[in-house]
Amino acid sequence: MPERTEPTADLPAAVDEVYSFLGPSGTFTEAALAQVPEAAGKHWRSVNNVGEALADVVSGRSVAAMIAIENSIEGGVSVAQDALATVPGLRIVGEYLVPVNFVLVARPGTTLADVRVINAHPVAYAQCHLWLDAHLPEHGHLPASSNVAAASSLFQGSTADAAIAPPGIVDHHDVVVLAENIGDNPHAVTRFVLVSRERTVPAPTGADKTSLVAELPDDRPGSLLDLLEQFSTRGVNLSLIESRPIGDALGRYRFVIDADGHIHDERVADALLGLRRFSPAVIFLGSYPRADKVRVEFDSRYRDEVFTEAREWLASLTGADGVPQG
């Protein structure tokens, strides 16, 4: 088993032995990190939030950090998207999917009728609102920093009567389960990404994803369409596009984008070139294998050979001295 530590614990000297994750032990983030072969048997550092996890990577305290980036119910995790857009030097090197469901837990001796206030991470709370509205319509909510922290707070002076937590919480805390499977959608999945300072782009597999952030050059009709056309005209599908405020003025947004394909794919590379000419700020976050391993399908008009032939044709139109031929 990997060695887990709390944030205050001493770290080993070798940075390449340390991986940061949102703790404490038992979180969905830890379950995602358990899917990383390179992290097996290494030192796992438990942190309190996304900012601390990424600060570990930037400072060199950790070789990589696992963070939640998207949920199939709630969409993008804004704090993670904003951090990746503003903290320089970071790259996504892998993605991992974790099925998500929740239980309602409490201190021993508590019944469902006793519950008035619930401690829960805001994302988990939002994914359980139908069950809560049906069974505890008058409850109050106290936000927690993580799903496991919500449960542990019950033994740390919290005024909450119960907590929303992962199903495996009973292995870590002396709680009783008041209700199981309280998530609104049994098919809910959270997507996690492993973030590092690694600059080498892994080789394409045919089942890849490219993540980036781009800003619009100006606020005018059709500006977003112009951005999207950089991809559509090259046959590149976007699996995610979300707007996030830049923060310097109202109406100013950047876009977090996931494109199907790899930067070494000609169609993706050409789309990024077009985007770079169009956008005043483009951040390449990485090309990496898709977690579902589903091969990217695209129209044969956009296969690599088409782009290569077009460049060769253009080169043939001029001689070595740049004089047009024939």
N, C-alpha and C positions, 0 to 999 in steps of 0.2 A: 504494500500500500504506500502511496506517496505520503510524504511528511507534510502535514498541515500546520500552519502557525497562525496566531493572531497577529494583528498589525504591529504590536509592540515587541514581538519576539525578535531575537537576534537572527541575522541571515547568514547563510554560508558565504564563503569568500567568492565562489565561482558564480558569476551572474548568469551564465548559461544553465545553471541548475535551478533557477527561480522562475516561477510562473505566478502571476497575480490573478486573483479572481474575487468577485463580490461574495463575501462571506456573511456569516460564519459557515462552518461545515454543514452541508445538507441542502444548499441552495440549488436552484436550477442551473446557475452559472457553473457551480462545481460539477454538476452532471455533464455539462458541455465540455468542460476541461478534461473530464475523464475519457472523452472520445479522441483526444489528441495523443497519438502514439509516442511522440517525442517527449511528452510531459510525464509519461509513466515512470515512476520511481524517482522523480525529481522533487524539488522543494516547492510546495504550493503555498503562496503567501495570501492570506485572507485580508481583504481591504474593505473599507466601508462604503465606497462609492466609485462611480466611473472615473471621476477626476483623479482620485488617488491611484486607481489602477493604471491609467495612462501616464500619470506622473512617474510611476515606478519605471515604466518603459523609457520615457524620455530621459530620466536621470541615470538610467543604466542599472537601477536596482533589480529589475527583472528583465529577462530576455523577451517576454511577451506577456500580454494580458488578455483574458477572455472577458468580453463584454456583450450584453444583449443589444441588438441593433434593430430588431423588427419583430413584431408579434402579428400572427395571422388575424387577430381580432382587433387589436388597438392600432395596428400600423407601426410606423417607425418610432423608435425610442429617441425622442428629441434631444435629451441630454447627451446621448452618445453621438448622434448625428452632428450636433453643434460642436462637440469636442473634436471630432475628426476633421471638421471644417476649419477649425481655428488653431489647433495644436500642430505645429510643423514637425515634419520628419517621421510621420507614422505611416505604416503600410498594413493593409489587411492581407494576411497570408493564408487564411483558411476560414471556412464557415461550417457551422454545426447546428443541427436541428434537435430540439428537445420537446417532446410532447408535454403539454402543460395541463394539469388539473389540480384541484385544491380540496382541502378538508378544513372544516371549522373545528378548532381545538380550544380547550380551556383547562384551567387548573382542576385537579381531581376534586370531585364533589360538586362541580358546577353542572347545571342542566341547561338545556336550550331555553327554558322559560326564564332563567336567571340573566340571560344576556341582554344588556342594554347598550354597551359600547364595544366596538370591534376594532382591534388593531390590525392594520393590513397595509402592505405596500400598495401605492395608488394604482399601479397597473393590475395587480391581482384583484384589488377591490372592484375595479371597473369591469373585470371579466366575470364577476360573481353577482352583479347587481340584480339580475332577475330572481335568483334564488333568495337573495337577501330581502328583496322587496316582497316576496311571497311569504317568507317565513319569519322575518324580523323587520316589519315595515317601519317601526319607530326607532330603529337603532341609530346610534351615533358612530362616527368613524374617526379613529386616530391614525394618521399616516405613520408608516414604518420604513426604515431604510432598506429592508430586504424582507423576503417572505419568512426566512428563519428568524430574523431579528424580531418580527412581529410576535412569534411564539415565545421566544426567550424573554421578551419584555414582560410577559405575564408573571415572571418570577423576579422582576427587577423593579417593583414598585409601580408598575403601570396601573392606571385607573380603568383599563379595559377589562371586560369580563371574558372575552374570547379573542381568538386571532385566526386569520386566514393563513394557511401554511401549506407546504408541499406534503403529499401523502406520507413520505418517509420521515416526517418530523418526529414520530413516536420513537424512532431509533436514537434520537439525540436529546429529547427532553421528556420529562415526566408529565405528559399532558394526556388528557382523555379526548377522544374524537367524538364530537357532538353530531357531525354530519359529514358524509363522504360525497365526492363527486359533485361539488357545489358550483363548479364552473358552468357558465352559460352554454359553452360550446364544447362538446366532448372531443372535437377534432382540433382544438386549439394547439398551436405550435409556436414556439419562440425560436427565432433565428439568432444565433450567436456568432461573433467573429473573433478570431484570434489576431491581435494587433501587435506588431513589433516594429523595430527600426530597420529590418532587413530590406535592402534595396534591390536585391536580385529577384527578378520576376521568374516564378517557376515556369517550366515548359508547358505549353498548351496540351490539354488532354482531349479536347473535343467536347468536353462537358464543363465549360468554364463560365465565369462571371467576372465582369470588370466594374469596379466601383469608382465613382468620381463625384466631385462637387463642381458646379459651374454657376457663374453669375450672369445675369442679363446685362447687356451693354447699356441699355436705357429703358425707361418706362414708356413704352409706346405700343399702340395696337399691333399685334402680330409678332412682337418680339419673342414671346415664348414659342410660337409656331416656328420661327426661324431656328430656334435652338433645337426643337424636336426634329426638324427636317435634316439636320446634320446626321441624324441616325437613320431616319426613314428612307432617305435617298440612297443609303448604302445597305439597306436591308438588315439593319441591326434592330432587334427587338429590345424594348426596355421592360424589365421585370419590376422596376420600382422607380418612381419619380415623386419626390416630395419637396415642397417648398418650406424653407426655414427663413425667418427674418434675419437680415444681416445685422440690424441693430443700430445703424447710424442714422436712419430716417424712416418715417412711415412709408410703406409701399416699396421698400427695397428688400429684395429676396434673393437668396441663393437656392439652388436646386441640388438635392442629393439624388444621384442617379445610379441604378444598377443596370448594366447593359449585358445582354447575352453574348458571350464570346470572350476572346482573349486578345490582349493588346498585340500579340503576334499574328492574329488573324488579320488579313489585309483589309477586310471591310471595317473592322473595328478601328484599326490604326488610321485608316483614311477618315473615319468619322471623328476621331479625336483631333486629327489635323484640322478638319473643318471647324470643329468646336473651338480650337485654340485660336483660329483666325477670327472667330465670331465673338467669343466671350472675353471680357477683360480679366477674368480670373478663373483658371481651371486647376483643380487639385486632383491629381491621379492618386487614388487610394489603393490601387492594386488590382491585379488579375490573379485569380485563384480558382481551384476546382470547386464546382458546385457540390453542396452537401448531398443532394439527391442523386448525383451522378447521372442525371438525364442529359443525353447528348443534345447539343444545340442544333435545332433544325433551321435551315435558311434556304432561300431561293437560290438555285444554281447560278443565277445571273450574278450572284455576289460571291462566288467562290474565289479563292486566292488567285487562280490562274487568270481570271478576267482582269483583275487589277494589274497583275504583272505584265500581261500582254499589252494593256493600254499604255503603260509606261514605256515599254519597248517600242511600241508604235510611235509614241511621241518623240523618243530619242532618235528614231530612224528618219524623222522629218528634217533633222539638221545634221550637218557634218561635224567633224571634230572642231572646225573653226567657227561653228555656229551659223554657217551659211545654209539657208534652206535648200533642200535637195528636191530635184525633179518637180 
